[in-house]
Amino acid sequence: MPSTSQIQYVQAQEKPGGIEGKQSGSSNIVTDDVFGDEEGHQIRYKTLSWQVVSLLMIAEIVSNGMLSLPSALAVVGIVPAVILIIFLGVFALFTAKLLIDFKLNHPDVHNMGDAGYILFGPVGREILSIGTILFAICACGSELLSGQQALSTLSNQGLCTMYLLLIFAIATYLFAVPRTLGVIGMAGAGANPVPGRVINATISGTFYEAFLAITNPVFSYAGHFMFFMLMSEMRRPQDAMKAAWCLQGFATLFYVVFSVVMYIYIGNTVQSPAFFSLSPRWAKAAFGIALGNFLMYVDLLFLIQPLMSIAEALALCTPTPQPSLS
């Protein structure tokens, strides 16, 4: 089955210089972006502003991954961990710019599979499409677990964990029924130190322990694979870099402050997720605030496959333009 890029990227190859509905001087072929001209359509996808996209990006990136950061400080120490978090934040901003520039140069790209086709052909499309779906499934499972833990803490373990997991999964499914990212964007509106704690600037440990600790901040910045989809639904994709600056600036600062404060107040006994190290009252407050974020992130993950299918269907329904003979 041909992908979005198989049909529309051929148009871009046949029409040098044409992007998003503009005609080149050498032919009359018109190259549209993923959703084309939505004038008069009942359902419109390109409705997001860069401010809403930045909120969706923050909801996607700054999620349950941050809850393991204080435990990383407990393994390698404050100084190495903070340096690593800041470095990864800068590196994530660089990779975001690469993805945004690629999308602006190839407006027909909707997901990593389309980008893989442009770079590596059909094999690249299949590999990156499968990788995108597998990552979404694993991240969704991790987020559902966090939602179950939050509900379990809020209810004082008053219900079977499987029932709580089912309740959270049903809630996220209902929120994900609308197949546009703009609807989800509307959902984002709106202690004493532990005695005897031990705090270390640096800690000597085994390579295995340090490597596992480093993977925690790496996972905390994962999620750039959704940038193509978010940009495809923006009114002005050219403003995507503004959203990326907001995302990485907020994420990096928040990660540093959250991990350092939690580690200083709890010490080297901090757990992962870090909220389990809090007293019952504060754990309920923290999980209650985080529950909305968990819900939004799973909604975004639930929408990945439907949005990929919609883009695929639009590509199949769009006939490939033929060069003008005149």
C-alpha positions as CSV (number, residue, x, y, z in Angstrom):
1,M,0.0,0.0,0.0
2,P,1.6,3.3,-1.0
3,S,2.2,5.8,1.8
4,T,1.6,9.6,1.9
5,S,5.1,10.2,0.7
6,Q,5.0,7.6,-2.1
7,I,2.2,9.6,-3.9
8,Q,2.9,13.1,-2.9
9,Y,6.7,13.1,-2.9
10,V,6.6,12.0,-6.5
11,Q,4.7,15.3,-7.1
12,A,7.5,17.2,-5.4
13,Q,10.1,15.4,-7.5
14,E,8.2,16.3,-10.7
15,K,7.8,19.9,-9.7
16,P,11.0,21.5,-8.4
17,G,10.4,24.4,-6.1
18,G,6.7,23.9,-5.5
19,I,5.4,23.6,-2.0
20,E,2.0,23.6,-0.3
21,G,-0.3,24.5,-3.2
22,K,2.2,26.8,-5.0
23,Q,3.0,26.2,-8.7
24,S,6.5,26.2,-10.0
25,G,7.5,28.1,-13.0
26,S,8.4,25.1,-15.1
27,S,5.1,23.2,-14.8
28,N,1.5,23.4,-13.8
29,I,1.7,20.7,-11.2
30,V,0.6,21.6,-7.7
31,T,2.1,20.0,-4.6
32,D,-0.1,20.1,-1.5
33,D,0.8,19.3,2.1
34,V,-0.7,16.3,3.9
35,F,-4.2,17.6,4.3
36,G,-4.3,19.8,1.2
37,D,-6.7,22.7,0.8
38,E,-9.3,22.5,3.6
39,E,-11.5,25.4,2.4
40,G,-15.1,24.4,2.7
41,H,-14.3,21.1,4.4
42,Q,-16.5,20.0,7.3
43,I,-13.6,18.6,9.3
44,R,-10.4,20.7,9.3
45,Y,-7.1,19.4,10.7
46,K,-4.9,22.5,10.2
47,T,-6.2,24.4,13.2
48,L,-3.3,24.5,15.7
49,S,-1.4,27.6,16.6
50,W,2.2,27.4,17.8
51,Q,1.1,28.2,21.4
52,V,-1.2,25.1,21.4
53,V,1.4,23.0,19.8
54,S,3.9,24.0,22.5
55,L,1.4,22.9,25.2
56,L,0.9,19.6,23.4
57,M,4.6,19.1,23.1
58,I,5.1,19.8,26.8
59,A,2.3,17.4,27.7
60,E,4.0,14.8,25.5
61,I,7.6,15.2,26.6
62,V,7.3,16.4,30.2
63,S,5.4,13.4,31.5
64,N,6.1,10.3,33.6
65,G,9.7,10.1,32.4
66,M,10.7,12.9,34.8
67,L,9.6,10.9,37.8
68,S,12.8,8.8,37.4
69,L,15.2,11.7,37.3
70,P,15.7,12.1,41.1
71,S,16.7,8.4,41.3
72,A,19.3,9.1,38.6
73,L,20.8,11.8,40.8
74,A,21.0,9.3,43.6
75,V,23.1,7.0,41.4
76,V,25.6,9.4,39.8
77,G,25.3,12.5,42.0
78,I,24.0,16.0,41.5
79,V,26.7,17.5,39.3
80,P,27.0,14.8,36.6
81,A,23.3,14.4,36.4
82,V,22.5,18.1,36.1
83,I,25.2,18.5,33.4
84,L,23.7,15.5,31.5
85,I,20.1,16.9,31.8
86,I,21.2,20.3,30.4
87,F,23.3,18.7,27.6
88,L,20.4,16.5,26.6
89,G,18.1,19.5,26.6
90,V,20.3,21.4,24.2
91,F,20.8,18.3,22.0
92,A,17.0,17.7,21.9
93,L,16.5,21.3,20.7
94,F,19.1,20.7,18.0
95,T,17.3,17.5,16.8
96,A,13.9,19.3,17.0
97,K,15.3,22.0,14.6
98,L,16.5,19.3,12.2
99,L,13.0,17.7,12.2
100,I,11.3,21.0,11.7
101,D,13.5,22.0,8.8
102,F,13.0,18.6,7.2
103,K,9.2,19.0,7.5
104,L,9.3,22.6,6.0
105,N,11.3,21.3,3.1
106,H,9.0,18.3,2.6
107,P,5.4,19.5,3.5
108,D,4.0,16.1,2.4
109,V,5.7,14.3,5.3
110,H,3.2,13.4,8.0
111,N,5.1,10.8,10.2
112,M,8.5,9.1,10.5
113,G,7.5,6.5,7.9
114,D,7.1,9.2,5.3
115,A,10.5,10.6,6.2
116,G,12.0,7.1,6.1
117,Y,10.7,6.7,2.5
118,I,12.3,9.9,1.4
119,L,15.6,9.1,3.0
120,F,15.9,5.3,2.5
121,G,13.0,4.2,0.2
122,P,10.3,1.6,0.9
123,V,12.5,-0.3,3.4
124,G,13.1,2.9,5.4
125,R,9.4,3.7,5.4
126,E,8.4,0.3,6.8
127,I,11.2,0.3,9.5
128,L,10.4,3.8,10.8
129,S,6.6,3.2,10.6
130,I,6.9,0.0,12.6
131,G,9.3,1.7,15.0
132,T,6.9,4.6,15.5
133,I,4.0,2.3,16.4
134,L,6.1,0.1,18.7
135,F,7.4,3.1,20.5
136,A,3.9,4.4,20.9
137,I,2.7,1.1,22.3
138,C,5.5,0.8,24.8
139,A,5.1,4.5,25.9
140,C,1.4,4.0,26.2
141,G,1.9,1.0,28.4
142,S,4.3,3.0,30.6
143,E,1.8,5.9,30.8
144,L,-1.1,3.6,31.6
145,L,0.9,2.1,34.5
146,S,1.6,5.6,35.8
147,G,-2.1,6.4,35.6
148,Q,-2.9,3.2,37.5
149,Q,-0.4,4.1,40.2
150,A,-1.9,7.6,40.5
151,L,-5.4,6.2,40.9
152,S,-4.2,3.6,43.4
153,T,-2.5,6.3,45.5
154,L,-5.5,8.6,45.4
155,S,-7.9,5.7,46.4
156,N,-5.6,4.4,49.2
157,Q,-5.4,1.1,47.2
158,G,-9.1,0.7,47.6
159,L,-9.6,-1.2,44.3
160,C,-7.9,-3.9,42.4
161,T,-5.0,-2.5,40.3
162,M,-6.3,-4.2,37.2
163,Y,-9.7,-2.4,37.6
164,L,-7.9,0.9,38.1
165,L,-5.8,0.3,35.0
166,L,-9.0,-0.5,33.0
167,I,-10.7,2.7,34.3
168,F,-7.8,4.8,33.2
169,A,-7.6,3.1,29.8
170,I,-11.3,3.7,29.2
171,A,-11.0,7.3,30.2
172,T,-8.1,7.9,27.8
173,Y,-9.9,6.1,25.0
174,L,-12.9,8.4,25.4
175,F,-10.7,11.5,25.2
176,A,-9.0,10.1,22.1
177,V,-12.2,9.5,20.1
178,P,-11.9,12.9,18.3
179,R,-9.3,12.4,15.6
180,T,-7.8,15.9,15.6
181,L,-5.0,17.1,17.9
182,G,-6.8,20.5,18.4
183,V,-9.5,18.9,20.5
184,I,-6.9,17.4,22.9
185,G,-5.2,20.8,23.1
186,M,-8.3,22.2,24.8
187,A,-7.8,19.8,27.8
188,G,-4.6,21.6,28.7
189,A,-6.4,24.9,29.6
190,G,-6.9,25.5,32.6
191,A,7.5,19.4,52.6
192,N,10.1,18.9,55.2
193,P,13.4,17.3,54.4
194,V,13.7,13.6,55.2
195,P,15.8,13.1,58.4
196,G,19.1,11.3,58.0
197,R,19.1,11.8,54.2
198,V,22.4,11.6,52.3
199,I,23.3,14.0,49.4
200,N,26.3,13.6,47.2
201,A,27.7,15.9,44.5
202,T,29.3,12.9,42.7
203,I,29.1,9.2,43.4
204,S,31.4,6.3,42.4
205,G,29.6,3.3,41.0
206,T,29.7,0.5,38.5
207,F,29.4,1.2,34.8
208,Y,26.2,-0.8,34.7
209,E,24.5,1.3,37.4
210,A,25.6,4.5,35.8
211,F,24.5,3.5,32.4
212,L,21.0,2.6,33.7
213,A,20.8,5.9,35.5
214,I,21.7,7.8,32.3
215,T,18.9,6.2,30.3
216,N,16.4,7.9,32.6
217,P,17.0,11.5,31.4
218,V,17.4,10.2,27.8
219,F,13.9,8.7,28.0
220,S,12.6,11.9,29.6
221,Y,13.4,13.8,26.4
222,A,12.0,11.1,24.0
223,G,8.9,12.0,21.9
224,H,10.2,14.0,19.0
225,F,8.7,11.5,16.6
226,M,5.3,13.3,16.9
227,F,6.7,16.6,15.6
228,F,5.8,15.8,12.0
229,M,2.1,15.1,13.0
230,L,1.8,18.2,15.1
231,M,3.3,20.4,12.4
232,S,0.9,18.8,9.8
233,E,-2.0,20.2,11.8
234,M,-0.6,23.7,12.3
235,R,-2.0,26.8,10.6
236,R,1.5,28.1,10.1
237,P,4.1,25.3,10.2
238,Q,6.8,28.0,9.9
239,D,6.1,28.9,13.6
240,A,7.0,25.4,14.8
241,M,10.4,26.4,16.0
242,K,8.8,28.8,18.5
243,A,7.0,25.9,20.0
244,A,10.2,23.9,20.1
245,W,12.0,26.7,22.0
246,C,9.1,26.8,24.5
247,L,9.2,23.0,24.9
248,Q,12.9,22.6,25.4
249,G,13.3,25.7,27.6
250,F,10.5,24.7,29.9
251,A,11.5,21.0,29.9
252,T,15.2,21.5,30.7
253,L,14.5,24.0,33.5
254,F,11.7,22.0,35.0
255,Y,13.8,18.7,34.9
256,V,16.7,20.4,36.6
257,V,14.6,22.0,39.4
258,F,12.4,19.0,39.9
259,S,15.2,16.4,40.1
260,V,17.5,18.6,42.3
261,V,14.8,19.6,44.8
262,M,13.4,16.1,45.1
263,Y,16.9,14.7,45.6
264,I,18.0,17.3,48.2
265,Y,14.8,16.9,50.3
266,I,14.7,13.1,50.1
267,G,18.3,12.0,49.6
268,N,19.7,8.8,48.2
269,T,16.7,6.8,49.2
270,V,14.5,8.5,46.6
271,Q,12.4,6.0,44.7
272,S,11.3,5.7,41.1
273,P,8.7,7.1,40.5
274,A,9.8,9.8,42.9
275,F,6.3,10.5,44.1
276,F,6.4,7.2,46.0
277,S,9.0,8.8,48.3
278,L,6.6,11.5,49.5
279,S,4.3,11.2,52.5
280,P,0.8,9.9,51.7
281,R,-0.8,13.3,51.7
282,W,1.8,14.9,49.4
283,A,1.8,11.8,47.2
284,K,-1.9,12.2,46.6
285,A,-1.5,15.9,45.8
286,A,1.3,15.2,43.4
287,F,-0.4,12.3,41.6
288,G,-3.6,14.3,41.4
289,I,-1.9,17.1,39.6
290,A,0.1,14.7,37.3
291,L,-3.0,12.6,36.4
292,G,-4.2,15.2,33.8
293,N,-0.8,15.1,32.1
294,F,-0.8,11.3,32.1
295,L,-4.3,11.4,30.5
296,M,-3.2,13.9,27.7
297,Y,-0.1,12.0,26.9
298,V,-1.9,8.7,26.4
299,D,-4.5,10.5,24.2
300,L,-1.7,11.7,22.0
301,L,-0.3,8.2,21.7
302,F,-3.7,6.7,21.0
303,L,-4.0,9.1,18.0
304,I,-0.8,8.1,16.3
305,Q,-2.1,5.1,14.4
306,P,-5.5,6.7,13.4
307,L,-3.7,9.8,12.2
308,M,-1.3,7.7,10.1
309,S,-4.3,5.9,8.6
310,I,-6.1,9.1,7.8
311,A,-3.0,10.5,6.1
312,E,-2.7,7.3,4.2
313,A,-6.3,7.4,3.0
314,L,-5.9,11.1,1.9
315,A,-2.9,10.1,-0.1
316,L,-4.8,7.3,-1.8
317,C,-7.8,9.5,-2.6
318,T,-5.6,12.2,-4.2
319,P,-4.8,11.4,-7.8
320,T,-1.2,12.0,-8.9
321,P,-1.2,15.1,-11.2
322,Q,0.2,14.7,-14.7
323,P,2.6,17.2,-16.2
324,S,1.0,19.7,-18.5
325,L,1.7,19.2,-22.2
326,S,1.3,22.8,-23.1
